């Protein structure tokens, strides 16, 4: 009989943390520790994600998890649990603190979005289940799974490295690397780890599926993350590509200027009299840059170069036909 493949403790803990986040988001009120344990589940062995049946051990594991969420910058808040005879303290994550703002979709747009959401699989978790765990409502969708979000084997180790500030060592590009990982990000179908590469003494971004070896972790507290490092950094795909780099000038309306500065990771090169911001953006992937501009809808305009502006105009005209 073939040996059963067992998961690493780090992988089990990562699954429990994801269950914990889902439980804390999917509630309109503060949850007691006991309620959270029930929602996350009971561990049924070393390969099972959940909390121990023993109450004291479960509380210790819960508080360790809460420390990890705090280190990762996840905004858990606490307050009194309603309906209790004696004061009981509870926890939750407000959706407005950990999600995009509400968007005013039309009915047909919501239907299309739902069909897309239920057609995505997170490596073994159906789109409907993922939507439910994240607090969404599951109705009619599609049984066909059109896409899968990869969960790379190295992610559990890298998640631990980020939350515990451990140096991660691995082979990349045929060479050994020693990296102080600051954050993980998922973009355009790939996971990335961003941090300080001690081997190059510089900030680097690594695509996780291109790591060529197992990840070896150092001891906790090996390094200090920069104070201004957010818990999650969106990758900027317009900077990656085989095309020669060009500097694009992008004007953004005043009401979107702050958001644009955060998305681009830079301050505007200049500001117009009406408050519009003009950013100078290095572009190596025109398609990805076009997607960036579309994030701001009618509130952004490509000023130059003419090639990028013409490409956007042609694409929009083709779409309208």
N, C-alpha and C positions, 0 to 999 in steps of 0.2 A: 504493500500500500504506500502510495506517495506521501511524503511528509507534508503536513499542513503548514502553509506559510503563515507565520505569526506577525502581527503588526508591531512596530516599535512602540515603546511607551510614549514617545513624543507624538506619534501619529494619533494614538488613543486620546492623549491630552488635548491635542488640537481639535479633534472632533467634539470633545466635551466642551471646549471653549466656544466653538461655533454653536452648539446647542444652547449654551448659557446665554450667548448674545441674542439668539432667536427668542428665547423665553423672556428675556428682559425687554425686548422691543415689542413683543406681541402681547402687551398688557396695558390697559388704560390707567392702572393704579399700581401702587407699590406692592411688591410681593414679599412675603416673609421668606426666610431661608428655607423653612420646611416646604413651602409652596414651590419654591424654585427647584429644590431637590426632586420633587415629584415631576415637574415639567421636564427637567433635564434627563431624569431616569436613574435607575439603580444599576450599578455595574454588576455584571454577571460573570466576571472573570477578567483575566489580564488583557484579553482582546476586546473587551466590551467597554464602550465609553459611557460614563455615568458616575454617580457618586456612591461611595461605600454605603452599605446598609446601616452600619454602626453610626449613630447620630453624631457622636463627638468627632469621629474620623471624617464624616461628611462635612461638618462645619469647618474643620481644618483645611480640607481640600477646597471648599468653597472660598475661603478667605485667601488662599494661595491664588486661586483663579482670579479673584477680584483684583489682587495686586498686579497680575499679569495684564488684565484689561486696562488698569490705570497706567501701567508702564507703556502700553501701546497707544495711549491717548484716546481710548474709547470712553465717551462721556456717561458713565453710570452715576445716577443721582440717588439719594436716599431720603426717606421720609416715613411718617407713621403709616402703618397698615390700617385701613378703615375697618370698623366692625369688630374690633377686638376688645375683650373685657379689660385687659391691661395693656398699657402702651407697648406696642411691638414695632420694631424698626424694620423697614423693608427697602427694596431696591427696584429700580427700573431704568430703562433708557428711553428718553423721549424721542419719538420718531423725527421730530423737527430738528433735533440736535445731531441726528445720525443718518440723515437722508436728504435728498434733493427737495427743494420747495415744491409745493403742489403745482401741477401744471393743468391748465384749462383745456383739456382735450375734448373734442367733439365725440359723439357716440361711436361713429365709424372708426375714429382714431383709437379710441379705447379698445374696441374690438380687435383691431389689428395688433395693438400692443399686447393684448392678452394672448392672442394666438402665437405671437412671437415668444412670449415668456413661457408658455406651456410647451413650446417646441424646443426648449433648451435643456440640456441635461448636464449636471455637474458630476461627472464621473460616478455614475451609479445612483444618483438622486434624480428623480424625474423632475421636469419643469414644474408640474403641478405641486409636488411636494416642496420644492424649493420656494415657490411662490407662497405657499401656506406658511412655511417656517419663517418667512420674512414678514409675515403679517398681512400678506395679500389675500384677496378673495378669489377662490377657484370656482369658475363656472364652466361654460362651454369653451372648449379650446380645440386642440388637435391632438390626435394620438401619435402623429408622426413626429419624431424627434429630428429636428433639422440641424442641430448643432450641439456640440459637447464642449463644456469648459474644462480644460485639462487640469488635473491635480497631479503635479509632478511629485515623484517620490522624495525629492530633496526639500519640498515645501515645509514639511514638519520640522526638519532640522533648522531650516532658515527662519521659520517663525519663532522657534525657541531661541535662536541666536539674536533675533531682533529684540524680543521681549526681555531676555536675560542679559543683553549686552555682552554676548560671547563673540570672540573672533571666529569666523568661519574660514576654514581652509579647504580648497578644492582645486582641481585642475580645470583650466579654461584656456582655450586657444593654444593648447599644447604646452602650457606653462603652469607651474604651481602659483596659486594666489592665496594671500592672507588678507581677508576683508573684514572691516568693521561695518557690519550691515546696519543701516539706519532705518530702512523701511522696505516693505514689499509692495508691489503694484501689479495690477492686471490690466493689460491694454492690447487691443487689436489681436486677441486670441492667444496672448503669451503672458507668462509671469516674468517679472523682473525683480532683481534685488539691487537696491541702490545703497552705496556706502563709500567708505574710504578704503581704497586699495593700498594696504601697507607695502605691497610689492612694487607699486608705482608711485607711492606717496602722493596720491591724487584721488579726487572723487571719480568713481566709475559706476556704470550701470551694466549689469550682467543679465543676459536672458537665461532663465533658470533651465530650460530644456537643452541648453548648450553646455551646461556643466558636464565635464567629462569623467567625473569620479564621484565617489561617495563624499559627503560633506563631513568634515571633522570639526568638532566644536572645542573651543577653549573653555576656560573657567568663567563663571558668571562675574560680571563687572570688569571684564578685560579692558573696556574702553568707556568713554562718556559720549553719548550722542550730542551733537550740537543743539543748543537750547532752542533754536528756531526750526528744528526738524519737525514737520508735522507727522502725525501717525500714519498718514497715507499720502503718498506723492503721486499724482497722475503723471504717467509717462507722456512725453511730448513727441509723438511719432513723426511729426513733420521734420524733426531734426535727424531722423534716421532714413537712409536711402542711398542709392548708388549715384544719383544725379549730382552734378557739381553744385555746391552751395550758392544760393542767391539770397540777397537781403530784400525781404518784402516789407513794404510800408503799409500798415493796416490801421485804418482809422475806425475807432469805436465810439459810439454815442455816449454822452455823459452818464446816463443811467446804467450803463454796462461797463464803464471804465474800470471800476474797482475789481469786478469779477474778471475782466480780461487780464488785468495785471496779475491776479492770483493764478489764473489758468496758464498764462505765459511764463510766469515765474520771473517777471522783470517789470521795471517801471517804464512808463511811456517816454519816448525820446523827446516828445514835445506835446503841448496842449494848445488847442485852438481857443479862440476867444469865447466860444459858446460852451467850453468845458469838454469838448470831444478830445479823446486821447489818441495820439499817433504812436504806434509801436513799430520798431524795426526788428523784424523776425528773421532769423536765419532758417532757410528752408532747403531741405535736401529731398523731400518727397512732396511734389505738388498735389497729389491726390489727398494725402493726409492733411496738408495745409487747407485745401478746399473744405474738408470735413470740419476743420477747426473754425473756419469763417462761418460755416452754416450753423454752428452752435449758437451764434449771436443773431441769427435770422437777419431781419432788416436793419439791425443796429450796427452792422460792420460793413466796411467797404475797403476793397483792395485798391490802394492808390498806385502802387508800382511793385514790380516791373510790369510792363504792358502785357508780357506773355502770360503771367499769372492772372491778371485781370481779364484778359480775353478768354482764357481757359474757363474761368468761372462763368462768364457771360454765355459762352457757347454751351456749357453744361446745363445751365438753367433754361436756356432756350430749347434745348433738346428735350429736357424734362417736361416742358410745358406743351409739347406737341402731342 
